[in-house]
Amino acid sequence: MAKKLDQKEIVSFEELLMSNVIEQEALVNLLEKKGMVTKAELLEEIKKIKNKRALRKLEIMPTVQELRVRYQPTNIKYLLLAESPPESQPHEFRFFYNPENENKDYFFRSVMQVIFPDFKALYRKGDKGKLLERFKEEGFFMIDAVDTPINNMPEKERNQQIASEINARVAEIQKLISKQTPIFLIKKNIFSIFHPVLKEMGFNVCHDEILPFPSTGQQERFKHKFKELLGKLGFEPKARKGEP
């Protein structure tokens, strides 16, 4: 039989944490007094280790393509083409199809609010994967013009990068969908670059005006136009009772 611990012998997590902090501080003070290391040097080394750990975590996370394929419908009914995944910090991987990331997820939220009217009522932190599955079930699929983040580049450099990869992206679109499948070009530069090319090839770009990217105050404008376009295509937003 296991021996019952004396309550006086039980140490709380807070006490253990404080003890660890005191021991580390005492060690740093001793090393500094002996001239072996300074606090500034120690802080710099801690920062390096944190960054290494964060990068290691980022390296083992699924890639953009792996996540996108996970949520690719067997039969794509609607194709969304955006610019690129946003720039990420070492501790997070911001991407429309990353179910673990919900930080500054303006694009994801705006799209889901249009397609699923129950989004605001039912969505809770941690539900992103469920909504992505519903997105997939409805036949929606999203790809980017460029799979590496370019959102922080100057506009000219962004457009040059997109133009350099346009042939590869058009080839991907040809493999993914038929020419009857509706395509939504999201963001001004994506519309300007891809609209004439895809139209010339006979693809069904379902709008002849810019569909803004839903951030920096453009969320409501995007949702209004996206909803209007889907309505013209005969899509009926679907709501569920209970879980997202």
ZAMARGU-4260 file (C-alpha; in steps of 0.2 Angstrom, whole numbers, plus 5000, padded with zeros to 4 digits):
<rodrens>
0) 5000/5000/5000 | 5006/5017/4996 | 5012/5028/5010 | 5001/5043/5013 | 5010/5059/5012
5) 5011/5071/5026 | 5002/5087/5021 | 5017/5097/5028 | 5028/5088/5016 | 5018/5092/5000
10) 5026/5107/4991 | 5015/5117/4979 | 5019/5121/4961 | 5021/5139/4965 | 5034/5135/4979
15) 5044/5124/4967 | 5044/5137/4954 | 5049/5151/4967 | 5063/5139/4973 | 5069/5136/4956
20) 5069/5155/4952 | 5079/5159/4968 | 5092/5145/4965 | 5095/5152/4947 | 5096/5170/4953
25) 5109/5165/4966 | 5119/5155/4953 | 5119/5170/4941 | 5124/5182/4955 | 5138/5170/4960
30) 5145/5168/4942 | 5144/5187/4939 | 5154/5191/4955 | 5167/5179/4950 | 5168/5188/4933
35) 5163/5172/4923 | 5147/5179/4915 | 5137/5195/4915 | 5118/5196/4917 | 5117/5203/4899
40) 5127/5188/4892 | 5115/5176/4901 | 5100/5185/4895 | 5106/5184/4877 | 5110/5166/4878
45) 5092/5163/4885 | 5085/5172/4870 | 5095/5161/4858 | 5090/5145/4866 | 5071/5151/4866
50) 5073/5155/4847 | 5081/5138/4843 | 5067/5129/4852 | 5054/5139/4843 | 5062/5136/4826
55) 5063/5117/4831 | 5044/5117/4835 | 5041/5127/4818 | 5051/5114/4808 | 5041/5099/4814
60) 5024/5107/4810 | 5015/5102/4794 | 5020/5112/4779 | 5008/5123/4769 | 5005/5110/4756
65) 5002/5096/4769 | 4989/5106/4778 | 4981/5112/4762 | 4980/5094/4755 | 4972/5088/4771
70) 4957/5099/4768 | 4956/5097/4749 | 4938/5092/4743 | 4937/5077/4731 | 4926/5087/4720
75) 4931/5106/4721 | 4915/5116/4718 | 4922/5134/4722 | 4941/5139/4721 | 4948/5154/4731
80) 4964/5161/4725 | 4973/5173/4738 | 4990/5180/4738 | 5001/5170/4751 | 5001/5164/4769
85) 5005/5178/4780 | 5022/5181/4788 | 5024/5170/4804 | 5034/5172/4820 | 5044/5157/4827
90) 5031/5153/4840 | 5016/5152/4828 | 5012/5147/4810 | 4999/5158/4803 | 4990/5150/4789
95) 4971/5149/4783 | 4972/5129/4784 | 4982/5128/4800 | 4969/5122/4813 | 4981/5126/4827
100) 4982/5145/4823 | 4968/5157/4827 | 4978/5173/4829 | 4973/5187/4818 | 4964/5175/4807
105) 4954/5188/4798 | 4953/5179/4781 | 4947/5163/4788 | 4934/5171/4799 | 4927/5182/4786
110) 4926/5168/4773 | 4917/5156/4786 | 4905/5170/4792 | 4898/5171/4774 | 4897/5152/4771
115) 4891/5147/4788 | 4878/5159/4796 | 4880/5151/4813 | 4898/5154/4814 | 4898/5168/4826
120) 4885/5159/4837 | 4894/5142/4838 | 4912/5146/4835 | 4923/5143/4850 | 4942/5144/4852
125) 4949/5127/4846 | 4935/5124/4833 | 4944/5129/4818 | 4948/5111/4812 | 4929/5108/4813
130) 4925/5123/4802 | 4939/5118/4790 | 4931/5101/4788 | 4914/5109/4784 | 4922/5121/4772
135) 4929/5105/4763 | 4912/5096/4764 | 4904/5111/4755 | 4917/5109/4741 | 4927/5125/4744
140) 4946/5125/4742 | 4959/5139/4744 | 4976/5141/4736 | 4989/5155/4736 | 4997/5163/4722
145) 5014/5160/4731 | 5016/5148/4745 | 5029/5158/4754 | 5025/5173/4764 | 5026/5189/4754
150) 5014/5201/4763 | 5028/5211/4771 | 5037/5214/4755 | 5035/5231/4745 | 5021/5230/4732
155) 5032/5229/4717 | 5042/5215/4724 | 5027/5205/4729 | 5019/5207/4711 | 5036/5202/4704
160) 5036/5186/4714 | 5018/5182/4710 | 5022/5185/4691 | 5037/5174/4692 | 5026/5159/4698
165) 5010/5162/4688 | 5014/5148/4676 | 5016/5135/4690 | 5000/5142/4698 | 4989/5141/4682
170) 4996/5123/4679 | 4990/5119/4697 | 4973/5127/4694 | 4971/5116/4678 | 4974/5100/4688
175) 4962/5105/4702 | 4946/5111/4693 | 4937/5111/4677 | 4934/5127/4667 | 4916/5128/4673
180) 4922/5129/4692 | 4919/5147/4699 | 4935/5155/4704 | 4937/5170/4717 | 4952/5181/4715
185) 4955/5189/4732 | 4965/5205/4734 | 4968/5219/4721 | 4985/5213/4714 | 4979/5195/4713
190) 4964/5201/4703 | 4974/5212/4692 | 4987/5198/4688 | 4976/5183/4686 | 4960/5189/4679
195) 4965/5193/4661 | 4976/5176/4661 | 4962/5165/4667 | 4948/5173/4657 | 4959/5171/4641
200) 4961/5153/4645 | 4942/5151/4647 | 4941/5149/4666 | 4926/5154/4676 | 4932/5169/4686
205) 4915/5174/4693 | 4918/5192/4696 | 4924/5207/4685 | 4928/5218/4700 | 4941/5218/4713
210) 4936/5207/4728 | 4946/5215/4743 | 4956/5205/4755 | 4947/5205/4772 | 4959/5215/4783
215) 4963/5233/4788 | 4945/5238/4788 | 4940/5228/4772 | 4931/5214/4781 | 4913/5220/4779
220) 4916/5225/4761 | 4924/5208/4757 | 4909/5198/4766 | 4896/5208/4757 | 4904/5205/4739
225) 4908/5187/4743 | 4890/5184/4749 | 4883/5192/4734 | 4894/5182/4722 | 4889/5166/4730
230) 4871/5170/4729 | 4872/5173/4711 | 4880/5156/4709 | 4865/5148/4718 | 4875/5144/4734
235) 4864/5144/4750 | 4873/5147/4766 | 4870/5132/4778 | 4868/5132/4797 | 4869/5118/4809
240) 4862/5116/4827 | 4874/5112/4840 | 4893/5110/4836 | 4901/5120/4822
</rodrens>
